[in-house]
Amino acid sequence: MARKFITYFDKQGEDYTDELISAVRDKLDTCDNIKYILIASSSGESALKLAEAIDDDDITIINVSHNVGFSGDNESDISDEMIEKLEKEGIKTFQGIHAFSGAARGVTNKYGGYSPLDVVADTLRMFSHGVKVAGEISIMAADAGLVPVGEEIIAIGGRAHGVDTAVILTPVNSKNLFNMKFHEIIAMPRD
């Protein structure tokens, strides 16, 4: 049996980015098996803050941004300048289609209804939007070959701006969605 400490924020939102990063840094002090941290940061700002706080050459930080076209045709939410700045800090940036919506959203937008992935996403949102994002980006990164499946990682997410949720999970490829394992909640909002 193990007792773990979880940080709960009063509400979701960007107000907790610094505290969330501090909680992740504290968790890393007690976990020597974590080699990858995924962070959902459409602009790259939260990923840059994370890199400044985590000074460990044995940990790979990967920023997961929205896919090109998410906000508008041919538009990227993250600037080339920010991608370059993150690369100088040793952070890779991945822009890919959302694992829980993607092309299925195009079908439901045109014909209505729901896809099975909408149910998965809404189920994870019952914990927090950030838990859904953490699971989603882990699948996206695994499918892109950026994180190994079967190895525990930290995944960080939130909603819109900033981050407010961090979990330890074992990512899977999308074809094995229901084999994904959430092991620990490091921090999340209570609302």
C-alpha angles and dihedrals in degrees: 000000000000130000114214133191118233124192114219120195120208093238140353123272151083093296089086103050095107093045091047092053089049090053090051091049090051091049091052088058088065100036119068095170097068112103101159135052120187118197127187106222118152093188096033094235096114091046090053091051090050092051091051090053099043111063102176122122090199092064122078115209117202123189115212113201132177118284117263106271095031094116097025141342111297091354124133119206091210120062124233087238092057092047088053092047091051091048089055087056090051095254120138118213121214123193111188144146114281111262094218098045118009114122091355088067089057090056095047091045090056102036104020128228128089136285122224087249089062087061091050091049094047091048091055090045087062085077095039139306087252092057088055091049093047091054092044097050091047090058091045092051093044091051089051091051092243097122128030119248115234094033124102116247138169116249121192127196145154140162126282102322129021128355131273106165134066127174139173109231143155110241125220136189114265093255087064097044096145093053092067111117126208106204106173141005109221095181139344141156119268096217 
